[in-house]
Amino acid sequence: MGTEKINRLKIVLVEQGKTGKWLAEQLGKNEATVSRWCSNATQPSLEMLMKIASILNVDARRLINDGINKEI
């Protein structure tokens, strides 16, 4: 269970043709931080997840892999 994919951030970025670098610039965050989120090495806070959802114009639930609702 150590390699469980908690967020779908990388997938949503690819679907939208956007990069981690672009998202980092939008958030005013370090590119390495966003990279760790995309690789699921660490997770953004709930507040940051909501901000990311707003920037990407998606429902925040699309950024979370709950193992059940793959399509929202």
PyMOL Python script that loads the backbone (N, CA, C, O; Angstrom):
from pymol import cmd

cmd.read_pdbstr("""\
ATOM      1  N   MET A   1       0.804  -1.200   0.000  1.00  0.00           N
ATOM      2  CA  MET A   1       0.000   0.000   0.000  1.00  0.00           C
ATOM      3  C   MET A   1       0.844   1.260   0.000  1.00  0.00           C
ATOM      4  O   MET A   1       0.290   2.353  -0.111  1.00  0.00           O
ATOM      5  N   GLY A   2       2.129   1.157   0.117  1.00  0.00           N
ATOM      6  CA  GLY A   2       3.002   2.313   0.171  1.00  0.00           C
ATOM      7  C   GLY A   2       3.063   3.118  -1.109  1.00  0.00           C
ATOM      8  O   GLY A   2       3.441   4.290  -1.081  1.00  0.00           O
ATOM      9  N   THR A   3       2.693   2.510  -2.248  1.00  0.00           N
ATOM     10  CA  THR A   3       2.749   3.223  -3.520  1.00  0.00           C
ATOM     11  C   THR A   3       1.360   3.627  -4.007  1.00  0.00           C
ATOM     12  O   THR A   3       1.167   3.881  -5.196  1.00  0.00           O
ATOM     13  N   GLU A   4       0.405   3.685  -3.102  1.00  0.00           N
ATOM     14  CA  GLU A   4      -0.964   4.049  -3.456  1.00  0.00           C
ATOM     15  C   GLU A   4      -1.016   5.458  -4.033  1.00  0.00           C
ATOM     16  O   GLU A   4      -0.438   6.395  -3.483  1.00  0.00           O
ATOM     17  N   LYS A   5      -1.714   5.585  -5.140  1.00  0.00           N
ATOM     18  CA  LYS A   5      -1.876   6.879  -5.803  1.00  0.00           C
ATOM     19  C   LYS A   5      -3.074   7.588  -5.199  1.00  0.00           C
ATOM     20  O   LYS A   5      -4.218   7.217  -5.465  1.00  0.00           O
ATOM     21  N   ILE A   6      -2.820   8.601  -4.392  1.00  0.00           N
ATOM     22  CA  ILE A   6      -3.889   9.294  -3.688  1.00  0.00           C
ATOM     23  C   ILE A   6      -4.510  10.388  -4.548  1.00  0.00           C
ATOM     24  O   ILE A   6      -5.728  10.562  -4.557  1.00  0.00           O
ATOM     25  N   ASN A   7      -3.668  11.122  -5.268  1.00  0.00           N
ATOM     26  CA  ASN A   7      -4.240  12.187  -6.097  1.00  0.00           C
ATOM     27  C   ASN A   7      -4.041  11.890  -7.579  1.00  0.00           C
ATOM     28  O   ASN A   7      -3.191  11.088  -7.964  1.00  0.00           O
ATOM     29  N   ARG A   8      -4.837  12.551  -8.385  1.00  0.00           N
ATOM     30  CA  ARG A   8      -4.823  12.394  -9.842  1.00  0.00           C
ATOM     31  C   ARG A   8      -4.295  13.661 -10.517  1.00  0.00           C
ATOM     32  O   ARG A   8      -4.588  13.913 -11.686  1.00  0.00           O
ATOM     33  N   LEU A   9      -3.531  14.440  -9.795  1.00  0.00           N
ATOM     34  CA  LEU A   9      -3.081  15.727 -10.302  1.00  0.00           C
ATOM     35  C   LEU A   9      -2.335  15.596 -11.627  1.00  0.00           C
ATOM     36  O   LEU A   9      -2.608  16.336 -12.572  1.00  0.00           O
ATOM     37  N   LYS A  10      -1.406  14.669 -11.695  1.00  0.00           N
ATOM     38  CA  LYS A  10      -0.626  14.495 -12.922  1.00  0.00           C
ATOM     39  C   LYS A  10      -1.522  14.147 -14.107  1.00  0.00           C
ATOM     40  O   LYS A  10      -1.326  14.654 -15.212  1.00  0.00           O
ATOM     41  N   ILE A  11      -2.507  13.279 -13.871  1.00  0.00           N
ATOM     42  CA  ILE A  11      -3.432  12.874 -14.931  1.00  0.00           C
ATOM     43  C   ILE A  11      -4.246  14.059 -15.440  1.00  0.00           C
ATOM     44  O   ILE A  11      -4.400  14.242 -16.647  1.00  0.00           O
ATOM     45  N   VAL A  12      -4.764  14.858 -14.514  1.00  0.00           N
ATOM     46  CA  VAL A  12      -5.582  16.013 -14.906  1.00  0.00           C
ATOM     47  C   VAL A  12      -4.734  17.038 -15.657  1.00  0.00           C
ATOM     48  O   VAL A  12      -5.204  17.632 -16.627  1.00  0.00           O
ATOM     49  N   LEU A  13      -3.502  17.251 -15.225  1.00  0.00           N
ATOM     50  CA  LEU A  13      -2.616  18.173 -15.951  1.00  0.00           C
ATOM     51  C   LEU A  13      -2.392  17.687 -17.380  1.00  0.00           C
ATOM     52  O   LEU A  13      -2.455  18.479 -18.320  1.00  0.00           O
ATOM     53  N   VAL A  14      -2.133  16.394 -17.549  1.00  0.00           N
ATOM     54  CA  VAL A  14      -1.924  15.837 -18.888  1.00  0.00           C
ATOM     55  C   VAL A  14      -3.180  15.991 -19.734  1.00  0.00           C
ATOM     56  O   VAL A  14      -3.107  16.374 -20.901  1.00  0.00           O
ATOM     57  N   GLU A  15      -4.339  15.690 -19.139  1.00  0.00           N
ATOM     58  CA  GLU A  15      -5.607  15.825 -19.864  1.00  0.00           C
ATOM     59  C   GLU A  15      -5.818  17.245 -20.375  1.00  0.00           C
ATOM     60  O   GLU A  15      -6.407  17.453 -21.436  1.00  0.00           O
ATOM     61  N   GLN A  16      -5.332  18.218 -19.610  1.00  0.00           N
ATOM     62  CA  GLN A  16      -5.517  19.627 -19.991  1.00  0.00           C
ATOM     63  C   GLN A  16      -4.340  20.184 -20.779  1.00  0.00           C
ATOM     64  O   GLN A  16      -4.363  21.348 -21.177  1.00  0.00           O
ATOM     65  N   GLY A  17      -3.317  19.378 -21.009  1.00  0.00           N
ATOM     66  CA  GLY A  17      -2.153  19.838 -21.762  1.00  0.00           C
ATOM     67  C   GLY A  17      -1.323  20.863 -20.998  1.00  0.00           C
ATOM     68  O   GLY A  17      -0.686  21.733 -21.593  1.00  0.00           O
ATOM     69  N   LYS A  18      -1.340  20.749 -19.683  1.00  0.00           N
ATOM     70  CA  LYS A  18      -0.604  21.692 -18.836  1.00  0.00           C
ATOM     71  C   LYS A  18       0.541  20.956 -18.139  1.00  0.00           C
ATOM     72  O   LYS A  18       0.531  19.730 -18.027  1.00  0.00           O
ATOM     73  N   THR A  19       1.510  21.712 -17.681  1.00  0.00           N
ATOM     74  CA  THR A  19       2.679  21.124 -17.030  1.00  0.00           C
ATOM     75  C   THR A  19       2.715  21.455 -15.540  1.00  0.00           C
ATOM     76  O   THR A  19       2.033  22.363 -15.065  1.00  0.00           O
ATOM     77  N   GLY A  20       3.525  20.693 -14.829  1.00  0.00           N
ATOM     78  CA  GLY A  20       3.744  20.987 -13.424  1.00  0.00           C
ATOM     79  C   GLY A  20       4.384  22.344 -13.244  1.00  0.00           C
ATOM     80  O   GLY A  20       4.094  23.050 -12.278  1.00  0.00           O
ATOM     81  N   LYS A  21       5.252  22.715 -14.169  1.00  0.00           N
ATOM     82  CA  LYS A  21       5.903  24.021 -14.110  1.00  0.00           C
ATOM     83  C   LYS A  21       4.858  25.133 -14.222  1.00  0.00           C
ATOM     84  O   LYS A  21       4.906  26.116 -13.483  1.00  0.00           O
ATOM     85  N   TRP A  22       3.929  24.972 -15.137  1.00  0.00           N
ATOM     86  CA  TRP A  22       2.859  25.965 -15.308  1.00  0.00           C
ATOM     87  C   TRP A  22       2.050  26.087 -14.020  1.00  0.00           C
ATOM     88  O   TRP A  22       1.763  27.193 -13.562  1.00  0.00           O
ATOM     89  N   LEU A  23       1.681  24.936 -13.435  1.00  0.00           N
ATOM     90  CA  LEU A  23       0.882  24.959 -12.208  1.00  0.00           C
ATOM     91  C   LEU A  23       1.662  25.613 -11.071  1.00  0.00           C
ATOM     92  O   LEU A  23       1.102  26.398 -10.306  1.00  0.00           O
ATOM     93  N   ALA A  24       2.936  25.297 -10.960  1.00  0.00           N
ATOM     94  CA  ALA A  24       3.773  25.903  -9.918  1.00  0.00           C
ATOM     95  C   ALA A  24       3.768  27.425 -10.048  1.00  0.00           C
ATOM     96  O   ALA A  24       3.679  28.136  -9.048  1.00  0.00           O
ATOM     97  N   GLU A  25       3.864  27.920 -11.274  1.00  0.00           N
ATOM     98  CA  GLU A  25       3.848  29.369 -11.509  1.00  0.00           C
ATOM     99  C   GLU A  25       2.507  29.971 -11.103  1.00  0.00           C
ATOM    100  O   GLU A  25       2.461  31.045 -10.504  1.00  0.00           O
ATOM    101  N   GLN A  26       1.416  29.279 -11.429  1.00  0.00           N
ATOM    102  CA  GLN A  26       0.079  29.773 -11.081  1.00  0.00           C
ATOM    103  C   GLN A  26      -0.118  29.845  -9.567  1.00  0.00           C
ATOM    104  O   GLN A  26      -0.782  30.745  -9.054  1.00  0.00           O
ATOM    105  N   LEU A  27       0.472  28.877  -8.867  1.00  0.00           N
ATOM    106  CA  LEU A  27       0.302  28.788  -7.413  1.00  0.00           C
ATOM    107  C   LEU A  27       1.348  29.582  -6.637  1.00  0.00           C
ATOM    108  O   LEU A  27       1.189  29.803  -5.436  1.00  0.00           O
ATOM    109  N   GLY A  28       2.419  30.014  -7.311  1.00  0.00           N
ATOM    110  CA  GLY A  28       3.513  30.678  -6.618  1.00  0.00           C
ATOM    111  C   GLY A  28       4.285  29.691  -5.751  1.00  0.00           C
ATOM    112  O   GLY A  28       4.819  30.053  -4.702  1.00  0.00           O
ATOM    113  N   LYS A  29       4.335  28.439  -6.201  1.00  0.00           N
ATOM    114  CA  LYS A  29       5.020  27.377  -5.469  1.00  0.00           C
ATOM    115  C   LYS A  29       6.271  26.948  -6.225  1.00  0.00           C
ATOM    116  O   LYS A  29       6.427  27.223  -7.415  1.00  0.00           O
ATOM    117  N   ASN A  30       7.156  26.268  -5.504  1.00  0.00           N
ATOM    118  CA  ASN A  30       8.354  25.711  -6.110  1.00  0.00           C
ATOM    119  C   ASN A  30       7.949  24.564  -7.037  1.00  0.00           C
ATOM    120  O   ASN A  30       7.052  23.785  -6.714  1.00  0.00           O
ATOM    121  N   GLU A  31       8.606  24.469  -8.174  1.00  0.00           N
ATOM    122  CA  GLU A  31       8.310  23.413  -9.138  1.00  0.00           C
ATOM    123  C   GLU A  31       8.522  22.020  -8.526  1.00  0.00           C
ATOM    124  O   GLU A  31       7.797  21.080  -8.855  1.00  0.00           O
ATOM    125  N   ALA A  32       9.508  21.890  -7.642  1.00  0.00           N
ATOM    126  CA  ALA A  32       9.780  20.601  -6.997  1.00  0.00           C
ATOM    127  C   ALA A  32       8.623  20.178  -6.101  1.00  0.00           C
ATOM    128  O   ALA A  32       8.327  18.988  -5.995  1.00  0.00           O
ATOM    129  N   THR A  33       7.971  21.130  -5.463  1.00  0.00           N
ATOM    130  CA  THR A  33       6.818  20.825  -4.609  1.00  0.00           C
ATOM    131  C   THR A  33       5.689  20.242  -5.447  1.00  0.00           C
ATOM    132  O   THR A  33       5.096  19.226  -5.081  1.00  0.00           O
ATOM    133  N   VAL A  34       5.396  20.881  -6.562  1.00  0.00           N
ATOM    134  CA  VAL A  34       4.328  20.400  -7.446  1.00  0.00           C
ATOM    135  C   VAL A  34       4.710  19.031  -8.007  1.00  0.00           C
ATOM    136  O   VAL A  34       3.850  18.162  -8.145  1.00  0.00           O
ATOM    137  N   SER A  35       5.959  18.833  -8.325  1.00  0.00           N
ATOM    138  CA  SER A  35       6.430  17.549  -8.824  1.00  0.00           C
ATOM    139  C   SER A  35       6.195  16.439  -7.801  1.00  0.00           C
ATOM    140  O   SER A  35       5.794  15.334  -8.168  1.00  0.00           O
ATOM    141  N   ARG A  36       6.441  16.724  -6.531  1.00  0.00           N
ATOM    142  CA  ARG A  36       6.199  15.730  -5.474  1.00  0.00           C
ATOM    143  C   ARG A  36       4.709  15.413  -5.348  1.00  0.00           C
ATOM    144  O   ARG A  36       4.333  14.272  -5.083  1.00  0.00           O
ATOM    145  N   TRP A  37       3.863  16.430  -5.540  1.00  0.00           N
ATOM    146  CA  TRP A  37       2.423  16.182  -5.524  1.00  0.00           C
ATOM    147  C   TRP A  37       2.035  15.288  -6.697  1.00  0.00           C
ATOM    148  O   TRP A  37       1.275  14.333  -6.534  1.00  0.00           O
ATOM    149  N   CYS A  38       2.564  15.604  -7.885  1.00  0.00           N
ATOM    150  CA  CYS A  38       2.225  14.845  -9.099  1.00  0.00           C
ATOM    151  C   CYS A  38       2.670  13.389  -9.008  1.00  0.00           C
ATOM    152  O   CYS A  38       2.018  12.501  -9.557  1.00  0.00           O
ATOM    153  N   SER A  39       3.760  13.150  -8.328  1.00  0.00           N
ATOM    154  CA  SER A  39       4.265  11.776  -8.194  1.00  0.00           C
ATOM    155  C   SER A  39       3.691  11.076  -6.965  1.00  0.00           C
ATOM    156  O   SER A  39       4.026   9.922  -6.694  1.00  0.00           O
ATOM    157  N   ASN A  40       2.834  11.763  -6.225  1.00  0.00           N
ATOM    158  CA  ASN A  40       2.221  11.238  -5.010  1.00  0.00           C
ATOM    159  C   ASN A  40       3.233  10.945  -3.910  1.00  0.00           C
ATOM    160  O   ASN A  40       2.961  10.145  -3.015  1.00  0.00           O
ATOM    161  N   ALA A  41       4.393  11.584  -3.967  1.00  0.00           N
ATOM    162  CA  ALA A  41       5.384  11.446  -2.894  1.00  0.00           C
ATOM    163  C   ALA A  41       4.899  12.190  -1.654  1.00  0.00           C
ATOM    164  O   ALA A  41       5.123  11.751  -0.526  1.00  0.00           O
ATOM    165  N   THR A  42       4.225  13.330  -1.879  1.00  0.00           N
ATOM    166  CA  THR A  42       3.582  14.097  -0.814  1.00  0.00           C
ATOM    167  C   THR A  42       2.228  14.551  -1.350  1.00  0.00           C
ATOM    168  O   THR A  42       1.939  14.422  -2.540  1.00  0.00           O
ATOM    169  N   GLN A  43       1.410  15.082  -0.455  1.00  0.00           N
ATOM    170  CA  GLN A  43       0.078  15.515  -0.855  1.00  0.00           C
ATOM    171  C   GLN A  43      -0.119  16.989  -0.515  1.00  0.00           C
ATOM    172  O   GLN A  43       0.350  17.466   0.518  1.00  0.00           O
ATOM    173  N   PRO A  44      -0.821  17.707  -1.399  1.00  0.00           N
ATOM    174  CA  PRO A  44      -1.151  19.099  -1.061  1.00  0.00           C
ATOM    175  C   PRO A  44      -2.184  19.130   0.059  1.00  0.00           C
ATOM    176  O   PRO A  44      -2.936  18.176   0.256  1.00  0.00           O
ATOM    177  N   SER A  45      -2.205  20.234   0.784  1.00  0.00           N
ATOM    178  CA  SER A  45      -3.232  20.405   1.819  1.00  0.00           C
ATOM    179  C   SER A  45      -4.600  20.496   1.137  1.00  0.00           C
ATOM    180  O   SER A  45      -4.689  20.716  -0.071  1.00  0.00           O
ATOM    181  N   LEU A  46      -5.645  20.327   1.913  1.00  0.00           N
ATOM    182  CA  LEU A  46      -7.002  20.447   1.377  1.00  0.00           C
ATOM    183  C   LEU A  46      -7.220  21.839   0.791  1.00  0.00           C
ATOM    184  O   LEU A  46      -7.819  21.984  -0.275  1.00  0.00           O
ATOM    185  N   GLU A  47      -6.735  22.851   1.486  1.00  0.00           N
ATOM    186  CA  GLU A  47      -6.847  24.227   0.991  1.00  0.00           C
ATOM    187  C   GLU A  47      -6.143  24.374  -0.359  1.00  0.00           C
ATOM    188  O   GLU A  47      -6.684  24.986  -1.279  1.00  0.00           O
ATOM    189  N   MET A  48      -4.937  23.812  -0.475  1.00  0.00           N
ATOM    190  CA  MET A  48      -4.193  23.901  -1.732  1.00  0.00           C
ATOM    191  C   MET A  48      -4.877  23.088  -2.827  1.00  0.00           C
ATOM    192  O   MET A  48      -4.889  23.499  -3.987  1.00  0.00           O
ATOM    193  N   LEU A  49      -5.443  21.944  -2.468  1.00  0.00           N
ATOM    194  CA  LEU A  49      -6.158  21.129  -3.442  1.00  0.00           C
ATOM    195  C   LEU A  49      -7.340  21.904  -4.016  1.00  0.00           C
ATOM    196  O   LEU A  49      -7.607  21.835  -5.216  1.00  0.00           O
ATOM    197  N   MET A  50      -8.039  22.633  -3.170  1.00  0.00           N
ATOM    198  CA  MET A  50      -9.158  23.452  -3.639  1.00  0.00           C
ATOM    199  C   MET A  50      -8.676  24.569  -4.567  1.00  0.00           C
ATOM    200  O   MET A  50      -9.330  24.883  -5.561  1.00  0.00           O
ATOM    201  N   LYS A  51      -7.547  25.156  -4.240  1.00  0.00           N
ATOM    202  CA  LYS A  51      -6.973  26.210  -5.077  1.00  0.00           C
ATOM    203  C   LYS A  51      -6.557  25.642  -6.438  1.00  0.00           C
ATOM    204  O   LYS A  51      -6.781  26.270  -7.474  1.00  0.00           O
ATOM    205  N   ILE A  52      -5.953  24.456  -6.428  1.00  0.00           N
ATOM    206  CA  ILE A  52      -5.548  23.793  -7.672  1.00  0.00           C
ATOM    207  C   ILE A  52      -6.785  23.512  -8.527  1.00  0.00           C
ATOM    208  O   ILE A  52      -6.779  23.760  -9.733  1.00  0.00           O
ATOM    209  N   ALA A  53      -7.840  22.999  -7.905  1.00  0.00           N
ATOM    210  CA  ALA A  53      -9.076  22.710  -8.631  1.00  0.00           C
ATOM    211  C   ALA A  53      -9.629  23.976  -9.288  1.00  0.00           C
ATOM    212  O   ALA A  53     -10.094  23.940 -10.427  1.00  0.00           O
ATOM    213  N   SER A  54      -9.573  25.080  -8.568  1.00  0.00           N
ATOM    214  CA  SER A  54     -10.052  26.338  -9.112  1.00  0.00           C
ATOM    215  C   SER A  54      -9.217  26.784 -10.313  1.00  0.00           C
ATOM    216  O   SER A  54      -9.762  27.202 -11.334  1.00  0.00           O
ATOM    217  N   ILE A  55      -7.909  26.693 -10.186  1.00  0.00           N
ATOM    218  CA  ILE A  55      -7.017  27.090 -11.278  1.00  0.00           C
ATOM    219  C   ILE A  55      -7.238  26.216 -12.510  1.00  0.00           C
ATOM    220  O   ILE A  55      -7.229  26.705 -13.640  1.00  0.00           O
ATOM    221  N   LEU A  56      -7.435  24.917 -12.280  1.00  0.00           N
ATOM    222  CA  LEU A  56      -7.642  23.987 -13.392  1.00  0.00           C
ATOM    223  C   LEU A  56      -9.100  23.934 -13.851  1.00  0.00           C
ATOM    224  O   LEU A  56      -9.432  23.259 -14.825  1.00  0.00           O
ATOM    225  N   ASN A  57      -9.967  24.660 -13.132  1.00  0.00           N
ATOM    226  CA  ASN A  57     -11.391  24.717 -13.464  1.00  0.00           C
ATOM    227  C   ASN A  57     -12.022  23.322 -13.494  1.00  0.00           C
ATOM    228  O   ASN A  57     -12.722  22.956 -14.437  1.00  0.00           O
ATOM    229  N   VAL A  58     -11.752  22.558 -12.431  1.00  0.00           N
ATOM    230  CA  VAL A  58     -12.331  21.224 -12.304  1.00  0.00           C
ATOM    231  C   VAL A  58     -12.923  21.071 -10.902  1.00  0.00           C
ATOM    232  O   VAL A  58     -12.563  21.799  -9.977  1.00  0.00           O
ATOM    233  N   ASP A  59     -13.823  20.123 -10.769  1.00  0.00           N
ATOM    234  CA  ASP A  59     -14.347  19.756  -9.460  1.00  0.00           C
ATOM    235  C   ASP A  59     -13.191  19.132  -8.682  1.00  0.00           C
ATOM    236  O   ASP A  59     -12.474  18.290  -9.223  1.00  0.00           O
ATOM    237  N   ALA A  60     -13.000  19.516  -7.455  1.00  0.00           N
ATOM    238  CA  ALA A  60     -11.886  19.015  -6.648  1.00  0.00           C
ATOM    239  C   ALA A  60     -11.903  17.493  -6.546  1.00  0.00           C
ATOM    240  O   ALA A  60     -10.850  16.879  -6.379  1.00  0.00           O
ATOM    241  N   ARG A  61     -13.058  16.884  -6.642  1.00  0.00           N
ATOM    242  CA  ARG A  61     -13.151  15.421  -6.578  1.00  0.00           C
ATOM    243  C   ARG A  61     -12.412  14.746  -7.724  1.00  0.00           C
ATOM    244  O   ARG A  61     -11.987  13.597  -7.598  1.00  0.00           O
ATOM    245  N   ARG A  62     -12.257  15.449  -8.842  1.00  0.00           N
ATOM    246  CA  ARG A  62     -11.510  14.884  -9.977  1.00  0.00           C
ATOM    247  C   ARG A  62     -10.022  14.759  -9.676  1.00  0.00           C
ATOM    248  O   ARG A  62      -9.303  14.032 -10.362  1.00  0.00           O
ATOM    249  N   LEU A  63      -9.563  15.467  -8.654  1.00  0.00           N
ATOM    250  CA  LEU A  63      -8.144  15.441  -8.300  1.00  0.00           C
ATOM    251  C   LEU A  63      -7.809  14.361  -7.277  1.00  0.00           C
ATOM    252  O   LEU A  63      -6.644  14.149  -6.941  1.00  0.00           O
ATOM    253  N   ILE A  64      -8.845  13.682  -6.786  1.00  0.00           N
ATOM    254  CA  ILE A  64      -8.643  12.681  -5.738  1.00  0.00           C
ATOM    255  C   ILE A  64      -9.014  11.307  -6.278  1.00  0.00           C
ATOM    256  O   ILE A  64     -10.081  11.124  -6.863  1.00  0.00           O
ATOM    257  N   ASN A  65      -8.133  10.356  -6.077  1.00  0.00           N
ATOM    258  CA  ASN A  65      -8.396   8.978  -6.482  1.00  0.00           C
ATOM    259  C   ASN A  65      -8.991   8.240  -5.298  1.00  0.00           C
ATOM    260  O   ASN A  65      -8.276   7.861  -4.370  1.00  0.00           O
ATOM    261  N   ASP A  66     -10.306   8.035  -5.332  1.00  0.00           N
ATOM    262  CA  ASP A  66     -10.948   7.362  -4.202  1.00  0.00           C
ATOM    263  C   ASP A  66     -11.100   5.865  -4.423  1.00  0.00           C
ATOM    264  O   ASP A  66     -11.606   5.155  -3.555  1.00  0.00           O
ATOM    265  N   GLY A  67     -10.662   5.383  -5.585  1.00  0.00           N
ATOM    266  CA  GLY A  67     -10.734   3.961  -5.846  1.00  0.00           C
ATOM    267  C   GLY A  67     -12.104   3.483  -6.305  1.00  0.00           C
ATOM    268  O   GLY A  67     -12.263   2.327  -6.696  1.00  0.00           O
ATOM    269  N   ILE A  68     -13.095   4.370  -6.258  1.00  0.00           N
ATOM    270  CA  ILE A  68     -14.454   3.986  -6.660  1.00  0.00           C
ATOM    271  C   ILE A  68     -14.913   4.823  -7.836  1.00  0.00           C
ATOM    272  O   ILE A  68     -15.213   4.288  -8.903  1.00  0.00           O
ATOM    273  N   ASN A  69     -14.969   6.130  -7.648  1.00  0.00           N
ATOM    274  CA  ASN A  69     -15.473   7.036  -8.681  1.00  0.00           C
ATOM    275  C   ASN A  69     -14.351   7.480  -9.610  1.00  0.00           C
ATOM    276  O   ASN A  69     -13.750   8.537  -9.411  1.00  0.00           O
ATOM    277  N   LYS A  70     -14.076   6.678 -10.611  1.00  0.00           N
ATOM    278  CA  LYS A  70     -13.010   7.017 -11.554  1.00  0.00           C
ATOM    279  C   LYS A  70     -13.450   8.124 -12.515  1.00  0.00           C
ATOM    280  O   LYS A  70     -12.628   8.916 -12.977  1.00  0.00           O
ATOM    281  N   GLU A  71     -14.722   8.172 -12.805  1.00  0.00           N
ATOM    282  CA  GLU A  71     -15.252   9.195 -13.721  1.00  0.00           C
ATOM    283  C   GLU A  71     -16.257  10.064 -13.004  1.00  0.00           C
ATOM    284  O   GLU A  71     -17.315   9.587 -12.594  1.00  0.00           O
ATOM    285  N   ILE A  72     -15.936  11.339 -12.849  1.00  0.00           N
ATOM    286  CA  ILE A  72     -16.866  12.275 -12.214  1.00  0.00           C
ATOM    287  C   ILE A  72     -17.204  13.344 -13.227  1.00  0.00           C
ATOM    288  O   ILE A  72     -17.976  14.255 -12.929  1.00  0.00           O
TER     289      ILE A  72
END
""", "prot")
cmd.dss("prot")
cmd.show_as("cartoon", "prot")
cmd.util.cbc("prot")
cmd.orient("prot")
